[in-house]
Amino acid sequence: MSSASHRPGPLGNRLSVREEQIVRLLLRGKRNSEIADELSLSAKTVKGYMTTLMTKLNVRSRLEVVLASQADFSGQPSASSR
């Protein structure tokens, strides 16, 4: 068993820690460039993560990533730090 104090939802076992961070920022309405700045990544890297998220969640758009993630992340305290 892992020491995952992450969310227990269906996405919990499918997303990496970095993907979870990106989803949390997406849910806060951040753009790729803002996500990149906050996580010290390039915008191209964030775009790559978005592609991976869409594949893992079986969705075709950024909006669908947000909608698919909302149930798992809503009500969860944000663990992001600035």
Backbone bond lengths (Angstrom), bond angles and torsions (degrees), N, CA, C in turn:
res aa  C-N    CA-C-N  psi(-1)  N-CA   C-N-CA  omega(-1)  CA-C   N-CA-C  phi
1 M - - - 1.449 - - 1.525 109.68 -
2 S 1.312 116.17 141.43 1.459 119.43 177.71 1.511 109.93 -89.81
3 S 1.315 115.22 161.64 1.456 119.26 179.11 1.519 109.60 -89.97
4 A 1.322 115.83 45.91 1.464 120.84 -176.91 1.520 110.27 -77.03
5 S 1.307 114.22 107.17 1.455 118.58 173.68 1.516 107.79 -96.44
6 H 1.335 114.96 24.79 1.446 121.32 177.19 1.519 108.80 -76.77
7 R 1.278 115.54 -166.03 1.456 120.35 -179.88 1.522 111.08 -75.83
8 P 1.311 116.10 146.55 1.448 120.52 -179.45 1.518 113.13 -85.09
9 G 1.328 119.24 -0.36 1.458 123.36 -174.65 1.517 113.17 -65.78
10 P 1.329 116.24 175.53 1.456 121.84 -177.24 1.526 113.91 -60.43
11 L 1.312 118.51 -26.90 1.457 120.45 179.52 1.524 112.14 -78.98
12 G 1.316 116.96 -16.53 1.455 121.67 -174.46 1.505 115.28 -52.99
13 N 1.316 117.78 -37.56 1.460 120.92 -177.41 1.511 113.10 -92.70
14 R 1.336 117.17 -6.72 1.457 119.84 -175.53 1.519 114.11 -102.10
15 L 1.319 118.42 -22.01 1.455 121.11 -174.55 1.524 111.80 -106.78
16 S 1.321 114.75 142.97 1.464 119.70 174.53 1.525 109.21 -75.40
17 V 1.302 116.33 168.42 1.462 121.00 178.20 1.526 109.90 -58.64
18 R 1.338 117.40 -44.03 1.462 120.87 -179.66 1.528 110.64 -64.35
19 E 1.319 117.14 -40.96 1.467 120.11 177.75 1.528 110.80 -62.74
20 E 1.326 116.87 -39.33 1.464 120.39 176.51 1.525 110.77 -62.02
21 Q 1.340 116.56 -41.85 1.462 120.10 178.80 1.525 110.34 -61.09
22 I 1.308 116.51 -42.37 1.458 120.86 -179.90 1.521 110.57 -65.52
23 V 1.320 117.54 -43.08 1.465 120.57 178.70 1.527 110.39 -61.44
24 R 1.320 117.46 -43.88 1.473 120.07 178.87 1.524 111.27 -58.71
25 L 1.325 116.81 -40.78 1.458 120.37 179.06 1.526 111.05 -70.70
26 L 1.318 116.92 -35.95 1.470 120.33 174.64 1.522 110.53 -60.51
27 L 1.321 115.50 -42.93 1.467 120.11 -179.83 1.523 111.72 -64.93
28 R 1.327 117.29 -20.71 1.463 122.01 176.29 1.526 111.28 -89.96
29 G 1.340 116.67 4.63 1.452 121.16 175.64 1.519 115.23 83.73
30 K 1.315 117.43 18.23 1.466 121.34 -177.96 1.533 111.34 -77.03
31 R 1.316 115.51 145.59 1.465 122.57 173.47 1.522 108.63 -84.70
32 N 1.340 115.77 165.07 1.466 120.08 179.25 1.520 111.57 -55.21
33 S 1.326 117.38 -43.08 1.473 120.08 -178.53 1.523 111.21 -65.09
34 E 1.323 117.16 -35.48 1.468 120.96 177.95 1.527 111.00 -71.05
35 I 1.325 115.79 -39.27 1.467 120.81 176.96 1.530 108.92 -62.87
36 A 1.331 115.68 -44.58 1.464 120.82 179.42 1.526 110.80 -58.69
37 D 1.318 116.75 -46.01 1.468 120.17 179.48 1.525 111.33 -62.27
38 E 1.317 116.26 -45.78 1.465 120.27 -176.15 1.528 112.62 -66.17
39 L 1.335 116.35 -34.10 1.469 120.45 -177.13 1.529 112.94 -100.91
40 S 1.325 116.16 7.02 1.472 121.81 -178.93 1.531 111.99 55.52
41 L 1.315 115.16 48.34 1.458 122.53 177.42 1.520 108.50 -122.02
42 S 1.313 116.35 168.43 1.463 119.10 172.54 1.529 108.03 -84.50
43 A 1.326 115.65 157.22 1.469 120.24 177.59 1.529 110.17 -61.85
44 K 1.336 116.53 -34.00 1.464 120.61 179.02 1.535 110.95 -65.14
45 T 1.329 116.99 -38.26 1.464 121.00 177.67 1.520 110.53 -64.77
46 V 1.326 116.67 -42.73 1.466 120.43 178.10 1.525 109.58 -62.00
47 K 1.320 116.83 -41.81 1.465 120.60 178.34 1.528 110.39 -59.68
48 G 1.339 116.46 -40.17 1.461 120.59 176.74 1.523 111.96 -62.93
49 Y 1.335 116.50 -41.85 1.470 119.87 176.22 1.524 110.86 -62.79
50 M 1.321 116.92 -37.75 1.471 120.16 179.16 1.529 110.06 -61.91
51 T 1.318 116.68 -42.02 1.459 121.18 178.15 1.527 110.17 -61.90
52 T 1.324 115.98 -44.29 1.464 120.88 178.53 1.528 110.94 -62.57
53 L 1.333 116.90 -43.32 1.465 120.94 178.65 1.528 111.01 -61.08
54 M 1.317 116.50 -43.29 1.469 119.57 179.70 1.527 111.12 -61.90
55 T 1.327 115.71 -39.77 1.466 119.92 178.51 1.528 110.54 -65.95
56 K 1.333 116.85 -48.77 1.466 120.74 -178.24 1.521 112.42 -62.39
57 L 1.328 116.15 -36.68 1.466 120.49 -177.19 1.528 112.42 -91.31
58 N 1.335 115.62 -1.43 1.465 121.31 179.74 1.534 111.58 56.29
59 V 1.323 115.48 48.26 1.456 121.74 178.20 1.525 108.84 -127.42
60 R 1.343 116.35 170.19 1.454 119.55 -173.24 1.518 114.57 -119.51
61 S 1.320 117.56 -0.89 1.460 118.85 -178.22 1.520 111.00 -146.33
62 R 1.318 113.83 164.37 1.458 121.76 176.86 1.541 110.39 -59.83
63 L 1.314 115.98 -42.11 1.463 120.96 179.18 1.527 110.48 -60.28
64 E 1.314 116.60 -42.38 1.465 119.82 179.76 1.527 111.60 -66.48
65 V 1.325 118.16 -32.46 1.473 120.91 174.48 1.519 108.75 -60.54
66 V 1.328 116.08 -46.98 1.468 120.97 179.94 1.520 110.16 -61.53
67 L 1.324 117.37 -48.19 1.469 120.58 -178.44 1.527 111.70 -63.03
68 A 1.324 116.88 -41.22 1.471 120.68 -180.00 1.525 111.61 -67.33
69 S 1.330 116.94 -26.41 1.460 121.94 -175.92 1.520 113.50 -92.01
70 Q 1.302 117.85 -22.30 1.463 121.28 -172.61 1.521 113.42 -55.22
71 A 1.304 117.82 -44.65 1.467 120.48 -177.13 1.521 111.60 -61.97
72 D 1.329 117.32 -39.27 1.463 121.17 -179.15 1.518 112.75 -72.37
73 F 1.308 116.46 -33.95 1.457 119.85 -172.94 1.519 113.71 -99.80
74 S 1.315 118.57 -16.43 1.464 119.20 -178.72 1.518 110.20 -68.60
75 G 1.294 114.84 138.06 1.457 119.92 -179.50 1.507 114.11 81.79
76 Q 1.324 117.37 -7.21 1.462 120.68 178.67 1.520 109.21 -89.25
77 P 1.310 119.14 135.09 1.450 119.89 176.64 1.513 110.32 -65.42
78 S 1.313 116.14 137.26 1.443 121.36 -179.52 1.530 110.34 -73.14
79 A 1.316 116.58 127.88 1.458 121.40 -179.24 1.524 110.95 -99.05
80 S 1.333 115.66 8.50 1.464 117.31 -178.58 1.514 110.78 -74.66
81 S 1.310 113.74 145.28 1.459 119.14 177.39 1.508 108.87 -123.44
82 R 1.288 117.22 153.61 1.461 120.42 -177.81 1.479 110.99 -92.60
